[in-house]
Amino acid sequence: MNTMSSVREAERPIALDGAAFGLDEVGLDRALLTRGDGAAARPGRASSAIFLHAGWRSCGTWLWETLRDRDTVRAYYEPLHEDLDRLDRAALTRFSPGSWDSGHSPGAPYFAEYIPRLRRGAFGRRQGIEGYAPRFAFDDFFRDAAEDDPELRAYLHGLIAAAHAEGRMPVLKFCRSLGRVPWMARHFPDAVHAVVLRDPVAQWLSARRQMEFAKNRYFVLAPFVILSRNASHPLLARALARLEVPMPPHLSRDRGITTQVCWHHVRGLSWAERYRGFLALWAASSLTALRADAMVIDSESLRDDTPHGLAVEQALARAAGFPLPLFDGHRPAAPPVWTGTDAEAQDAVRAAHAALDFVTEARALLPAAHTKLLVRKLAPRFHPAASRAALPPAAPRPPPADAQAWISAWLYVVLARLSYPLRRMHFYYRRWRPR
């Protein structure tokens, strides 16, 4: 089978029957941009903040960049980012759209808004963000809305209060909050919460491109770190089982060790297996986020020539209490081109069927509009004829991690830590050597 022809077939959309959900496209847009309590986003008065909940490579940064350009906005980039615990002023100002192959528009350093909130340490050194704790990034990723977390709540309130003190509307754009949207919606009820959802295939291809062509493994590795540290959560455990995700051995709760073990594990997986891990996290976190009292932004429809794009612009303007034009010179990037093989495309079809089964099982948890959107996101990449029966038999899945995998992971961690000083010396030599 020719790869490009099979991809064209795979991208032919499935016709979804809107009547089955009681919604046409206009009704779907209206339902997505209406908060869960049935009222439009903060009618008649401004909200205390705007929370953008997105996944990596899902157009969330494009939205944040667009809002950040307004003088009336204080836009915080990824408030739960794991590096916020240790970055100093110099590091905060180095990380910018131009410092890596980001695909983002040129602009100020991502973390510039955090500089006034650097902690004061010994000898006057300022490092880490006030109120931030390392566990915010990946631990308790699927926090129950009824649970209390005064430390996280105080940290986010501090960011909001700092923006209000400047007379600005705080916009917080997250990439590690999708499993906590119900919690944030409950504990920050005066904020407008917007879930940004992108087609998982397009999102994955962007992450894969980063690893294949830019040698940036982060967006492929980080989902497995989250999976590893939250595998016992019931909803995620069901997604992992449905998609038959090969998981790394569990060695320690230390995040550094978890990250090294996950990288050792991910390096040995095929692209198809890596995608299954990503899709399990996408399905579980999207389902959790869509249960919250939040508006939903469809990345694929976020353009100035679509009713959804214009409706999003109006909804955010109502939330802020002042105009927030999104499309004056800005547009989301075009979707990436498929780079996988025929075998990977076939396994992606199988994974989509498994994810659809998972969503169907949990359908009662979601409003009809949100269920329709999830089905649409999972389905359009695959030809209707690509049913389970039409696919060739799948290769047997590898067994769960055994003692050999556990020993191999420990040896990798030990060697990686022993060699760390040499690798850092090599890094600085290459960085500072005369050209």
NUZA-957418 format. One record per residue (C-alpha): x, y, z. Coordinates in steps of 0.1 Angstrom, whole numbers, plus 5000, padded with zeros to 4 digits. Layout:
N
XYZ;...
end
This chain:
435
500050005000;501350354991;501950565022;500550885008;497450724993;496650545026;497050875045;494651055021;492150775028;492850795065;492151165065;488751135048;486251245075;483651025090;480151185086;478951235122;475251265126;474651575146;471051485151;472151185172;473451445197;470551685193;472851955179;473652115146;476952295141;475552625153;474152455183;477452285189;479352615189;476852775212;477052475236;480952475236;481152845244;478652835272;479752765307;478452445323;475952625345;474052725314;474953095315;477153255288;480653335300;480253605328;477353805312;477354175319;480554195339;484254105337;485753795352;488553795377;490853605353;491053395322;492453045325;493452875292;493852505297;495652345267;497852055258;501352085243;501352175206;497652255206;497552635197;497352735233;500552935230;499153115199;496153225220;498453335248;500653535225;497753705210;496253805243;499653905257;500054175231;497354385249;498454655274;495454565295;496454205300;499054035322;499653695305;501453425325;503053145305;502552785319;502252865356;502852495365;506052455344;508552245363;511452475356;509752765376;511252615408;514852675398;515152945371;516853275379;516553605361;519053515335;517453185327;513953335326;515053595300;516953335278;513953115271;512153275242;510353185209;513653235191;515753015214;514352685200;512452565170;509152665185;507052775156;505853065177;505853425167;508853635177;508353805210;509553865246;510853575267;508053345277;508653385315;509253765315;506053825336;507453615364;510653825370;509054045397;507953725416;511453565419;512153435454;514853595475;517353335486;520653325504;523253595497;520553805478;520253545451;516853535434;515853195421;512453015416;509053175416;507453275449;504853015460;505752755434;506252395444;507852125421;504951885426;502552125407;503952015374;503151645371;501951515405;498151485412;497551565375;493951435379;493051605411;489451565423;487451885424;486451835460;489951795473;491752085488;495252215479;495852535497;499452565484;498452555448;495452775454;497553035472;500153035444;497653095416;495853365437;499253535441;499653555403;496053685399;496553945426;499754075411;498054135378;495154315395;497554535414;498754665380;495254715368;495454435343;493454125335;495353815344;495453545317;497053215328;497852975300;498452615312;499852305296;499752085327;496152155340;493751945318;493351685345;492751955371;490252185352;487252075374;489352155405;490352495392;486852575380;485552495415;488252685434;488452985410;484753025402;485053395393;487553315365;486553205330;488052865322;488552785285;489652435274;491652435242;491252105223;493151995192;492851695170;495151435187;496751325154;497751685145;498951745181;501051425181;502551495147;503751835159;505351665190;506851395168;508351655144;510051825174;511751505183;512651385148;513851705133;514551945161;516051675185;513651805212;512351495230;510251685256;506851665240;507151285235;508751215269;506551445291;503351245286;504950935298;506251115329;502651215336;501450865329;504050705352;503350935381;499550915378;499050555366;496950455396;494250715389;491150515380;490150705349;493750705335;494250335344;491150255323;492550455293;495950285297;494349935297;492050025267;494950145246;497349875258;500050125266;503449965275;504450135308;507850185323;508850015356;508150225387;511450285406;510950595427;508650895434;511651115427;510751315396;514351315383;514550935385;511050905370;512051125340;515250925334;513450595336;510750715312;513350835287;515050495289;511650335283;510550575255;513750525236;512950155232;509350205220;508150225185;506450545173;503150355173;503550265210;504650625218;501450745201;499350505222;500750655254;500151005242;496550925231;495750755264;496751085282;494851295256;491651095260;491751075298;492651445303;490251575276;487451375292;488251515326;488551875314;485251865295;483451765327;484352105341;482352425342;484352565312;483952695277;485652485250;487752615222;488152395191;491652455177;490852335142;488052585140;489952875155;490153105125;488753445116;486753295087;484753055109;481753115132;483552935160;486653165157;484553475159;482453335187;485653265207;486753615202;483453755215;483353525245;486853615256;486053985252;482953945274;485053765300;487754035300;485354335299;487154495270;487854405233;490354125227;490754095189;492453765182;492953765144;494554105136;497653965119;497653635138;496553295127;497252945141;499852745123;498752505096;498452145107;501651925103;502051675075;501751305083;505251145085;504450795097;504450465079;501550255067;501950025097;501950325121;498750455104;497050125108;497950115145;496750475149;493350355136;493350075161;494250325188;491550555178;488950275180;490250195215;490050565225;486550585211;485550285232;486950455263;485050775255;481850575248;482150405282;482350745299;479750915277;477350965306;479851195323;479751455296;477251695280;476151595245;478151875228;481351765245;480851405236;480251495200;483451705199;485551425214;484151175189;484851425160;488451485172;489151105174;487351005142;488051235112;491551105104;490350755097;488350615068;484950455078;486050135062;488950105085;487049905111;488649655133;487649375110;489149545079;492549585096;495349325094;495949145127;497849355152;501249245164;501149105200;501749375226;504849345248;504249205283;504349445313;507749545326;509449245343;512549215365;514849255335;513249585326;513449705362;517249615364;517949775330;516150095341;518150115373;521450065355;520550345331;519750585359;522950505378;525150545347;523250865337;523951015371;527550915372;528151055338;526351385345;529351595354;531151495322;528151565301;527751915317;531451985310;530951885274;527852095271;529652415284;532652345263;530552335231;528652635242;531552865251;534452735230;535853005205;534152985171;
end
